[in-house]
Amino acid sequence: MAQQKTKENVRSIAEVSYEGLTIREMETGTIEVESQGKLLTPAMRVLRELAIQLQLAITNSQGNPYNMRQLGKVVIEKIKDRRG
């Protein structure tokens, strides 16, 4: 029988730090943004601010706004790319 995922046993599959923030993608697809050990909610506002700072589009190719998981992935990838 498969073990049900709880918050305590969900692993991070991608994690970056940027300007005092930690942005992580969990294996469930959830995006978390943390500052000084505290989760920031709602994370979407922070992700939008980061996307603008990083000169990223906040909409997809159809002009629709990214959801939090999509935007989080884009932000994480951009930060990783900047570090080369």
C-alpha positions in Angstrom: 0.0 0.0 0.0 1.4 3.4 -1.0 2.2 5.8 1.8 0.1 8.9 1.7 2.0 12.2 1.4 1.7 14.5 4.3 3.3 17.9 4.7 6.0 16.4 6.9 7.1 13.8 4.4 6.9 15.8 1.2 10.4 16.5 -0.2 11.7 19.5 -2.0 12.7 18.7 -5.6 14.1 22.2 -6.5 15.3 24.9 -4.2 17.0 28.3 -4.7 17.9 31.3 -2.5 17.5 34.8 -3.8 17.8 38.1 -1.9 17.0 36.5 1.5 14.2 34.3 0.2 14.1 30.6 -0.3 11.9 29.4 -3.1 11.2 25.7 -3.3 9.2 23.3 -5.5 7.9 20.4 -3.5 7.4 16.9 -5.1 3.6 17.6 -5.0 4.1 20.6 -7.2 3.4 23.1 -4.4 5.6 26.2 -4.4 6.8 27.5 -1.1 8.5 30.9 -0.4 10.3 31.3 2.9 11.9 34.3 4.5 13.9 34.0 7.7 12.4 30.5 8.4 8.8 31.6 8.0 6.6 30.6 5.1 5.2 33.6 3.2 1.5 33.5 2.3 0.2 34.2 -0.1 3.3 33.2 -2.1 1.8 34.4 -5.4 2.4 38.0 -4.6 6.0 37.4 -3.8 6.5 35.3 -6.9 5.0 38.1 -9.1 7.3 40.6 -7.5 10.3 38.3 -8.1 9.3 37.7 -11.7 9.1 41.4 -12.4 12.5 41.9 -10.7 14.0 39.1 -12.8 12.3 40.6 -16.0 10.2 37.5 -16.5 6.7 37.5 -18.1 3.9 36.7 -15.7 1.7 35.4 -18.5 2.0 32.4 -20.8 2.3 32.6 -24.5 -1.5 32.8 -24.8 -1.5 35.9 -22.6 -3.1 34.1 -19.6 -1.5 34.6 -16.1 0.6 31.8 -14.8 -0.7 30.0 -11.9 1.4 29.7 -8.8 3.0 26.4 -9.7 3.9 27.6 -13.2 5.2 30.9 -12.0 7.2 29.3 -9.2 8.9 26.9 -11.7 9.8 29.8 -14.0 11.2 31.9 -11.2 13.3 28.9 -9.9 14.7 28.2 -13.3 15.6 31.8 -14.0 17.5 32.0 -10.7 19.3 28.8 -11.4 20.2 30.0 -14.9 21.6 33.3 -13.5 24.0 31.3 -11.4 25.2 29.4 -14.4 
